């Protein structure tokens, strides 16, 4: 059996398994919640208006489930893209400081009392875009290109400055302090269709370009010189993917707050299962990330007996950090992520 055929069979097996996991997590997210309602009644209420309360619960749970799946899939996909483009196994969607910019924008909106459903995500996206512009400006060379190491350093500098700004806003705030802290920890509570409609215009370009240039990502992960030798327009591809990945990550932060570890752990785990070829890696990241974050959201809703919700960023950190530590210690020789 050829190596390619083995890859394809392994990919199909894991894809089917992860699709099943994702569907189960979507069902659990829709069926479980603070109000105990039979799932078939919720499904029925989506198409009929006999009971306004049930219709509202069903609609809110459906939107929340779809948003959690969207954010999880995009975070995992962006993580795989960043790790290839920056050639850094610790890269994730928040590496370049865009998430800190988005968090600063949201914290500023909360500090100013502009926390309405539509304004807060817009402030968050604006903060992320300005951060991205600043990072790219600091990282550019005289020829207009930028290198992975320079991008990471520029992102670190800008992120540190904005983190100080967030701390300043929290220290100056009394009434909105709890709102800022809770939002920064991540949550899908209270999200509506506006957030879902706001999210996808920024996330969709990443999906299109990442799957279009999946072979180029394999070559870029090897190095710029190797990619140029086979005709890859290195700076054009890297610039386009970094910008779209940053905007997609910013959209995730804008609608859900800062949710860590999904974009770091999911690509690493899947590379152990199917290898590093992005033709197989990217679809699995999309499906597994979606299912994983939906399950984390279910745990966040049901973990406390009082009925209150845990911030989902806390759940992903509690699950992700020990898992990544175990993965790192147990599989050191297998964590070779380059093709």
C-alpha positions as CSV (number, residue, x, y, z in Angstrom):
1,X,0.0,0.0,0.0
2,X,1.4,3.4,-1.0
3,X,2.1,6.1,1.6
4,X,-0.5,8.4,-0.1
5,X,-3.2,5.7,0.0
6,X,-2.4,5.2,3.7
7,X,-2.7,8.9,4.4
8,X,-6.0,9.0,2.6
9,X,-7.5,6.0,4.4
10,X,-6.3,7.4,7.8
11,X,-7.7,10.8,6.9
12,X,-11.1,9.4,6.0
13,X,-11.3,7.4,9.2
14,X,-10.5,10.3,11.4
15,X,-12.7,12.7,9.5
16,X,-15.7,10.4,9.9
17,X,-14.9,10.0,13.6
18,X,-14.6,13.7,14.2
19,X,-17.7,14.6,12.2
20,X,-19.6,12.1,14.5
21,X,-18.0,13.8,17.5
22,X,-19.0,17.2,16.2
23,X,-22.6,16.2,15.6
24,X,-22.9,14.7,19.1
25,X,-21.5,17.8,20.6
26,X,-23.9,20.0,18.6
27,X,-26.9,17.8,19.7
28,X,-25.8,18.0,23.4
29,X,-25.4,21.8,23.2
30,X,-28.8,22.2,21.7
31,X,-30.5,19.8,24.1
32,X,-28.9,20.7,27.4
33,X,-29.1,23.9,29.4
34,X,-30.5,25.7,32.4
35,X,-34.0,24.9,31.3
36,X,-34.7,21.2,31.0
37,X,-36.8,20.7,27.8
38,X,-37.2,17.6,25.6
39,X,-35.0,18.0,22.5
40,X,-37.8,17.1,20.1
41,X,-39.9,19.9,21.6
42,X,-37.1,22.3,20.9
43,X,-36.8,21.1,17.4
44,X,-40.5,21.4,16.8
45,X,-40.6,24.9,18.3
46,X,-38.0,26.1,15.7
47,X,-40.7,25.6,13.0
48,X,-43.8,26.5,14.9
49,X,-44.7,29.4,17.2
50,X,-47.2,27.6,19.4
51,X,-45.1,28.3,22.5
52,X,-43.2,31.6,22.4
53,X,-41.0,30.6,25.4
54,X,-39.9,27.3,23.8
55,X,-39.3,29.1,20.5
56,X,-37.1,31.6,22.1
57,X,-35.1,29.0,24.0
58,X,-34.6,26.9,20.9
59,X,-33.5,29.9,18.8
60,X,-31.1,31.1,21.4
61,X,-29.6,27.6,21.9
62,X,-29.3,27.1,18.2
63,X,-27.5,30.4,17.6
64,X,-25.2,29.8,20.6
65,X,-24.3,26.3,19.4
66,X,-23.6,27.5,15.8
67,X,-21.5,30.4,17.1
68,X,-19.4,28.1,19.4
69,X,-18.8,25.7,16.6
70,X,-17.8,28.5,14.2
71,X,-15.4,30.0,16.6
72,X,-13.8,26.7,17.6
73,X,-13.3,25.6,14.0
74,X,-11.8,28.9,12.9
75,X,-9.5,29.1,15.9
76,X,-8.1,25.6,15.2
77,X,-7.8,26.4,11.5
78,X,-6.0,29.7,12.2
79,X,-3.7,27.9,14.6
80,X,-2.6,25.5,12.0
81,X,-2.0,28.3,9.5
82,X,0.0,30.4,11.9
83,X,2.2,27.5,12.9
84,X,3.1,26.9,9.3
85,X,3.5,30.5,8.3
86,X,5.6,31.4,11.3
87,X,7.4,28.1,11.5
88,X,6.8,28.0,15.2
89,X,5.1,25.1,17.0
90,X,4.0,27.4,19.8
91,X,2.3,29.9,17.4
92,X,-1.5,30.2,17.8
93,X,-4.2,32.7,16.6
94,X,-3.2,35.2,19.3
95,X,0.5,35.2,18.7
96,X,0.7,38.5,16.9
97,X,-1.2,40.4,19.5
98,X,-4.4,40.8,17.6
99,X,-6.4,39.3,20.3
100,X,-5.0,41.7,22.8
101,X,-6.0,44.6,20.5
102,X,-9.5,43.1,20.2
103,X,-9.6,42.7,24.0
104,X,-8.5,46.3,24.5
105,X,-11.2,47.6,22.2
106,X,-13.8,45.7,24.0
107,X,-12.5,46.8,27.4
108,X,-12.6,50.4,26.2
109,X,-16.2,50.0,25.1
110,X,-17.2,48.5,28.5
111,X,-15.2,51.3,30.3
112,X,-17.1,54.0,28.3
113,X,-20.4,52.3,29.0
114,X,-20.9,51.3,25.3
115,X,-21.7,47.7,25.9
116,X,-24.7,47.3,23.6
117,X,-25.0,44.1,21.5
118,X,-23.7,45.6,18.3
119,X,-21.2,48.3,19.5
120,X,-18.9,46.1,21.7
121,X,-17.9,43.6,18.9
122,X,-17.3,46.6,16.6
123,X,-15.0,48.2,19.1
124,X,-13.2,44.9,19.5
125,X,-12.7,44.5,15.7
126,X,-11.5,48.0,15.4
127,X,-8.9,47.5,18.1
128,X,-7.8,44.3,16.4
129,X,-7.5,45.9,13.0
130,X,-5.5,48.9,14.3
131,X,-3.2,46.4,16.2
132,X,-2.6,44.4,13.0
133,X,-1.7,47.5,11.1
134,X,0.8,48.5,13.7
135,X,2.3,45.1,14.0
136,X,2.8,44.8,10.2
137,X,4.2,48.4,10.1
138,X,6.8,47.6,12.8
139,X,7.7,44.2,11.2
140,X,8.1,45.4,7.6
141,X,11.5,45.7,6.1
142,X,12.6,48.4,3.6
143,X,11.6,46.2,0.7
144,X,8.1,45.8,2.1
145,X,8.5,42.2,3.2
146,X,8.5,40.7,6.7
147,X,10.0,37.7,8.3
148,X,8.3,35.3,10.8
149,X,10.7,36.1,13.7
150,X,10.2,39.9,13.2
151,X,6.4,39.5,13.2
152,X,6.4,37.6,16.4
153,X,8.6,40.2,18.1
154,X,6.5,43.0,16.9
155,X,3.4,41.3,18.1
156,X,4.9,40.7,21.5
157,X,5.8,44.3,21.9
158,X,2.4,45.6,20.8
159,X,0.6,43.0,22.9
160,X,2.6,43.9,26.0
161,X,1.7,47.6,25.6
162,X,-2.0,46.9,25.1
163,X,-2.1,44.5,28.0
164,X,-0.8,47.4,30.1
165,X,-3.7,49.5,28.7
166,X,-6.2,46.9,29.6
167,X,-4.8,46.8,33.2
168,X,-5.1,50.6,33.3
169,X,-8.7,50.5,32.2
170,X,-9.5,47.8,34.9
171,X,-7.8,49.9,37.6
172,X,-9.7,53.0,36.6
173,X,-13.0,51.2,36.4
174,X,-15.3,50.4,39.3
175,X,-18.7,49.7,37.9
176,X,-17.6,47.9,34.7
177,X,-14.6,46.0,36.3
178,X,-16.5,42.7,36.6
179,X,-17.9,43.0,33.1
180,X,-14.4,43.6,31.6
181,X,-12.9,40.6,33.6
182,X,-15.8,38.3,32.7
183,X,-15.7,39.3,29.0
184,X,-11.9,38.8,28.8
185,X,-12.3,35.2,30.1
186,X,-14.7,34.3,27.2
187,X,-18.3,33.4,27.0
188,X,-21.1,32.7,24.6
189,X,-23.8,33.7,27.0
190,X,-26.2,36.3,25.6
191,X,-24.9,36.1,22.1
192,X,-27.4,36.5,19.3
193,X,-27.8,36.3,15.5
194,X,-26.0,39.7,15.2
195,X,-22.8,38.1,16.5
196,X,-23.1,35.3,14.1
197,X,-23.7,37.6,11.1
198,X,-20.8,39.8,12.2
199,X,-18.4,36.9,12.6
200,X,-18.5,35.1,9.2
201,X,-17.6,38.0,6.9
202,X,-14.2,38.2,8.7
203,X,-13.7,34.4,9.0
204,X,-14.7,33.3,5.5
205,X,-11.7,34.8,3.7
206,X,-9.4,32.7,5.8
207,X,-11.2,29.5,4.9
208,X,-11.1,30.3,1.2
209,X,-7.4,31.2,1.1
210,X,-6.2,28.5,3.5
211,X,-7.8,25.7,1.5
212,X,-6.8,27.3,-1.8
213,X,-3.1,27.5,-0.7
214,X,-2.9,24.3,1.3
215,X,0.0,23.0,-0.8
216,X,1.8,26.3,-0.4
217,X,1.5,26.0,3.4
218,X,3.4,22.7,3.2
219,X,6.2,24.4,1.4
220,X,6.2,27.5,3.5
221,X,6.5,25.3,6.6
222,X,9.8,24.0,5.2
223,X,11.3,27.5,4.6
224,X,11.1,30.5,2.3
225,X,13.9,29.4,0.0
226,X,12.5,25.9,-0.6
227,X,9.1,27.5,-1.3
228,X,10.5,30.1,-3.8
229,X,12.4,27.4,-5.7
230,X,9.1,25.7,-6.7
231,X,7.4,29.0,-7.6
232,X,5.5,30.0,-4.5
233,X,5.1,33.8,-4.1
234,X,6.2,33.7,-0.5
235,X,5.6,37.3,0.5
236,X,2.2,37.5,-1.2
237,X,0.9,34.2,0.2
238,X,2.3,34.9,3.7
239,X,0.9,38.5,3.8
240,X,-2.6,37.4,2.6
241,X,-2.8,34.5,5.0
242,X,-1.5,36.4,8.0
243,X,-4.0,39.2,7.4
244,X,-7.0,37.0,6.9
245,X,-6.0,34.7,9.9
246,X,-5.6,37.8,12.1
247,X,-8.9,39.2,11.1
248,X,-10.6,35.8,11.6
249,X,-9.0,35.5,15.1
250,X,-10.1,39.1,15.8
251,X,-13.7,38.1,14.9
252,X,-13.5,35.2,17.3
253,X,-12.4,37.5,20.1
254,X,-15.0,40.1,19.2
255,X,-17.9,37.7,19.5
256,X,-16.7,35.4,22.4
257,X,-13.8,37.0,24.3
258,X,-10.4,35.4,24.6
259,X,-10.5,31.6,24.4
260,X,-7.1,30.0,24.6
261,X,-5.5,26.6,23.8
262,X,-7.9,25.6,21.0
263,X,-5.7,27.0,18.3
264,X,-2.6,25.5,19.9
265,X,-3.6,22.0,20.9
266,X,-5.9,20.9,18.1
267,X,-3.3,21.2,15.2
268,X,-0.7,19.5,17.4
269,X,-2.9,16.6,18.2
270,X,-4.1,16.1,14.7
271,X,-0.5,16.2,13.3
272,X,0.2,13.1,15.5
273,X,-2.8,11.4,13.9
274,X,-2.6,12.3,10.2
275,X,0.8,14.0,9.7
276,X,1.5,17.5,8.7
277,X,0.2,17.8,5.2
278,X,-2.3,20.6,5.2
279,X,-4.5,18.9,2.7
280,X,-5.5,16.5,5.5
281,X,-4.8,18.7,8.5
282,X,-7.0,21.7,7.7
283,X,-10.4,20.0,7.3
284,X,-9.8,18.0,10.5
285,X,-8.8,21.1,12.4
286,X,-12.0,22.8,11.3
287,X,-14.3,19.9,12.4
288,X,-12.4,18.9,15.6
289,X,-12.1,22.6,16.7
290,X,-15.8,23.1,16.2
291,X,-16.8,20.0,18.2
292,X,-14.2,20.6,21.0
293,X,-15.3,24.2,21.7
294,X,-19.0,23.2,21.7
295,X,-18.3,20.5,24.2
296,X,-16.3,23.0,26.3
297,X,-19.3,25.4,26.2
298,X,-21.6,22.6,27.4
299,X,-19.3,22.0,30.3
300,X,-19.2,25.7,31.1
301,X,-23.0,25.7,31.3
302,X,-23.4,22.6,33.4
303,X,-20.3,22.5,35.6
304,X,-21.7,24.6,38.5
305,X,-24.7,23.1,40.5
306,X,-25.9,26.7,41.1
307,X,-26.8,27.1,37.4
308,X,-24.3,29.9,36.8
309,X,-21.9,29.6,33.9
310,X,-18.1,29.3,34.0
311,X,-16.2,31.4,31.6
312,X,-15.4,29.2,28.6
313,X,-11.8,30.5,28.6
314,X,-11.4,29.0,32.0
315,X,-12.7,25.6,30.8
316,X,-10.4,25.5,27.8
317,X,-7.4,26.4,30.0
318,X,-8.3,23.8,32.6
319,X,-8.6,21.1,30.0
320,X,-6.0,22.3,27.6
321,X,-3.0,23.1,29.8
322,X,-2.7,19.7,31.5
323,X,-3.4,18.0,28.1
324,X,-0.7,19.9,26.4
325,X,1.8,19.3,29.2
326,X,1.1,15.6,29.0
327,X,1.4,15.6,25.2
328,X,4.7,17.5,25.4
329,X,6.2,15.1,28.0
330,X,4.9,11.9,26.6
331,X,5.4,12.5,22.9
332,X,8.5,14.6,22.6
333,X,9.9,12.6,19.8
334,X,6.6,12.5,17.9
335,X,6.0,16.3,18.1
336,X,7.9,16.9,14.9
337,X,5.3,19.1,13.2
338,X,7.1,20.0,10.0
339,X,6.3,18.0,6.9
